[in-house]
Amino acid sequence: MPATLPAPSPEEAEHSERLRAQIADTIRHAGGWISFAQYMQLALYAPALGYYTGGRHQLGADGDFITAPESTPLFGECIATQLAEVLPQTEGVLIEAGAGSGALAASVLLALERLGCLPAHYDILEVSPSLMQRQQEHLRAHAPHLLARVRWLQAPPERFSGVLLANEVLDAMPVHRLRCEHGEVREDGVALDANGQFCWQAQPLSAVLHEAAADLPLPTDAPVRTELALAARDWVREWSRRLDSGLLLLIDYGYPRNEYYLPARSDGTLACYYRHRMHADPFWLPGLSDITASVDFTAVAEAAFDSALDILGFTSQAAFLFNCGLAEHLARHSAAGERAHFAALRGAQRISDLREMGETFKVFAAGRGIAPQLCGFARHDRTHAL
């Protein structure tokens, strides 16, 4: 166990051991090796055992991390400003993929209500039964009169006209791990050592990975380990195919490709989170830690463009929020009294601070059949950097 991490409870350790044994069996049945993408898929999403499917509380002060919507309703209010501009140009369908605690859904719905732009339904696509329950509880507590508008989908709609909203979804999609040494690129996968523990093992690239990695600006003069997110590309292509008209609005931490593969990131962007602590060992007690990788937004843009979507904007989270009226929303909260003022001020700083979430997180938009000038990208658009 990494020295800085608190020890799990006996129940947590037993839960993780069951998942570890399942993954180990998968490796043996596969001939002794699986891709890291397959390992990450199992560690995060194995039925009833994965990090997102095993019933643990991941979000909030009692979980492993806090997202922007949990920090302040200002985040959702700014997003609602952008949605209110786009939804009237479509059939008004609003879908959130991976709705976390439900905080974003509640703040967006309440803000759209104030703007007179409520959708007939707010659809949530969620893979975690425990998070689905938590979303229902949050909406019941914070927006009970709007709960009847919320529907939980079992699968994406075949076609839709509206907006797909995804906050911190792409970073949790499985990634392949690449190892570059002596001018050769290989895939770093997962095997079992002599003691039956997970270990890294490199193998030649498959034809699919070889083709996908060909355009990456990988350094050749020093050893590098990095990621390639084929699942995120496929996810964007699939939603692009389903969109008749409207917008994909994607918010996550990441970089354009020319920044993602800089020599300074010679060990990639893979990170794990456990009880608000970051560590670098994805093999530590699988099912208890979140495993993430930063997003290559150039790959996201390519997938959308190849699917005949228009690229409508790319900027920092801070720029997007201010473009969508963060200062004005903050003033409204401040008018409610001194306590509300300071709570809103702290929240606004957390989500827009350029030393933290304001710059680390980016906002990307692609769409079809809507006006190309979006308020969220009116200033400081960085589409040229993709």
C-alpha positions, 0 to 999 in steps of 0.5 A: 500500500502506498505509504500516504494512504489510509488503510481500508476497512476489512470489508473494503479489503475483502471487496477488493480482493474479490475483484483482484481475484476476478481480474487475475482469472481474466488474465490467466484465461487470456493467456497471461496478459491483458491490455491496461484498458481491459484492466481499467475497465474491470477495475472501474466497471466490473458488475457489483465489484468495480469502483463505480459499480460496487456501491461505494460513495466516491463523491463529496467530503466522505468520498475520494474527490469533489467535482465542480458541481459539488463545490457550488451551484454556480457551475450548473447555473453557468452551464444552464446559461449556455443550454438556454441558448442552444435548447430552443434551436433543437427539440429540447432534449437534455441528456446528462451522461454520468450525473455523479451525485446529482448536484449538476442536474439539480443546479441546471434544472433550477437555473433553467426554470428561472430562465424559463427554458425547462426541458420536458425531460432531463434524461440521465444515463448512469452506469452505477446503481448506487450513484443513481440512488444518490442522484434521486436523493439529491434531487428530492432534497434540492429540487423536489418539484422538478424530480418528475422531469428527470428520467434515468435511461438504460441506454442512449437514445437511438436519435436525439435533438438537443444537448448531451452534457458530460462533466468528468466522464471522458477521464474515467474511460479506459485507456491503453498504456504505451511505452516508448523506448529506443525509438520503439513503441510498445503496449504496456499491459497487465500480467501476473508476477511469480507471486500472482500480483499484477505487474506491467508487461510490454508487448508489440502494438496491435494493428489498431494501436499502431495505426492510432499511435502513428500520428502522436508526437511521441518523444523518441530521445528518452523513455516515455510512458503515456496513454491512448484513449480509444474508448473516448474516441469511440464514445464521441463518435457514437454520440455524434452519430446519434445527434440529429441536431444540437450540441455535445458539451464536454467538460474535463481535465486535459490538453490539446495533443501538442501539450498532452505528449510533451516530454515533461509528461514522460510518465503520462497522465494516469492518476488514482484517487482514494479518500482525497489523496492522489497516488500513482499505483493503479494496481493498489486494491482495485475497486477502491481507487478511482483511475483516471487519465487526462483527455486528449482534446485533439482526439475528441475534436477529430472524432467529432469532426470525422462524424460530420459535427461542427467544432464550436468551441474549446476553452478553459473552464474559467473562460467558459464560466465567465463567458456564461455570466459567472460574475452575474450569477455570483452577484445574485447569490451575494444579494441573499446575505453575507453568509450566502455571499462568502459561500458563493465566493469560495465556490466561484474561486474553486471552479475558476481559479487559474491555478486549479480547476479554472485552467486544468479543466477544459470545455469542448463543444461540437454540434450540428444544425445550430448557430455557431456563435456560442456564448460560452466561447465568445472570448478566449476560444482556443479551438485553434490549439486543437 
